[in-house]
């Protein structure tokens, strides 16, 4: 039958027959579903929003005669509810089968342990070094790695023509700023802001133009120490450093001082240590030069002090029997794993 617009009505009986056919077809296909992917494909073909066959019947309701819409709508709703229920039952059954395929948990099996991390050997050595001096009453202080020429050289009595100030040895950022070549500038900054007496330990990273080899790297960790008080002598320096070395390597360790030269100490010395495998250079040290005290406003007739500095990388190599300090920077997990607790 045609309406006044010339469009043909879909017969209600045809729709009811189609709905019944969909229910029968669905029941037949549902029995063949073997996995969740096939189940999703089945759901999409019958009740999916875009291409579901039952969904298409709902979309065509407007073309039915008014008297047919009620029966067709009720039949379509009933069919959708029944198909949805069956889809849920099939899904539950498939999920149960999947769970049954998983082997039961054996609680007697050993757990899967995670490998413990560890501190880097340089960090371990630095902690030991700082620990010795803080137990002696020293305070840990730090300073900038980008330093001014005044603090890195001039205030430390290092003359303009000293080789250390050449660009072949120092990494300059411009004419007055550079990457610090030692942690000694922190001594100047501390003395500028603090009246004596004082005792500080200064750990930190430093930079020099250097070709890497078994004992040198262009960037390494250094640790400086400074003590200022009245009536301080070389005997205090020797006793302090001897105690430090023995605390680090054992009471049997021998120490000795050799004459040395540093512009910021006078007299200056090098300390060697022998823990049973020969003498090894440990650090540089000396009494603070009076010119350094005058530069920051300390009266050298009233105050005396000593300073020392060591490469922590080299100490770590000695402490842990490492023959090449470049190994410390290669990040080889096999090497670092040795230091896990």
Buried (B, 14 or more C-beta within 10 A) or exposed (E): EEEEEEEEEBBBEEBBEBBEEBBEEBEEBBEEBEEEEBBBEBBBBBBBEEEBBBBEBBEBBEBBEEEBBEBBBEBBEEBBEEBBEBBEEBBEEBEEEEEEEEEEEEEEEEEEEEEEEBBBBBBBBBEBBBEBBEEBEBEEBEBEBEBBBEBBBBBBBBEEEEEBBEEEEBBBEEEEEBBBBBBBBBBBBBBEEEEBEBBBBBBBBBBBBEEEEEBBBEBBBBBBBBBBBEEBEBEBBBEBBBBBBBBBBEEEBBBBBEEBEBBBBBBBBBBBBBBEEEEBBBBBBBBBBBBBBEBBEBEBEEBBBBBBBBBBBBBBBBBBEBEEBBBBBEEEEEEBEEBEE
